[in-house]
Amino acid sequence: MSPNDSARQQPPRSRRERPAKPALTRQGIIDAALTIMRDEGLHKVTMRRIAIALDTGPASLYVYVRNTEDLHAQILDALLGSITVPAPDAGTWRDRLKALLNGYRDVLFQYPDIARMALSTQPSGPNYMALVEAVLALLGEGGVTGRAAAWGLDLLLLYPTAAAVEHSPRSAAQEAANLSALGEQIAAADPARYPRIAGLGAELISGDGASRSDWAFHVLVDGILAANTPHT
């Protein structure tokens, strides 16, 4: 008897003998989505792709996740769990606020696709709520309350999100080439037609990302502090 004949004579394996699949959970779905995103990119994170990874049907996922937008929001919230709120003795309230927002920015810089999603999808998970609470607490420590704090929060989170969207994983050579091309375009601008561009040519492309980010942070905070003071 040949090995193939022996294999054909084996009785079919009962479904009951197969290992049981892990129970489907919301956290399991999010974990699978994170794995797919890190390996293949956010554009591959679909209900169908996750269902394949979890050996289930796409319809089963909707019991735990409302839609793709909800799933993306939960992915962002999971990533925000890595952000650490600075300790009270880690500097002034402004220093700690900057460190906190830099942590948020760094998460988004790692995942530009998530940053683009964050511009149109409002996260609402526990890690995002903890970030919002920490920002408001630090603003309160600096004397910013009420509407100035509530509206200032949006600006403080929007800037690093937009900066992360603008950021992309380009090489240093590509960045240098793009900056050089922009400098050449500004230098060639007609001073009669674009007098302000010609006059600020060097400043328009001055500074690196870190120095510009630091400047923007202080401009935002100073503006929020000014808005906190009632005007006559």
Helices and strands as residue ranges (DSSP letters): H 3-8, G 15-17, H 26-40, G 42-44, H 47-53, H 58-61, H 68-80, H 93-110, H 112-118, H 126-141, H 146-166, H 172-187, H 195-199, H 201-204, H 209-227
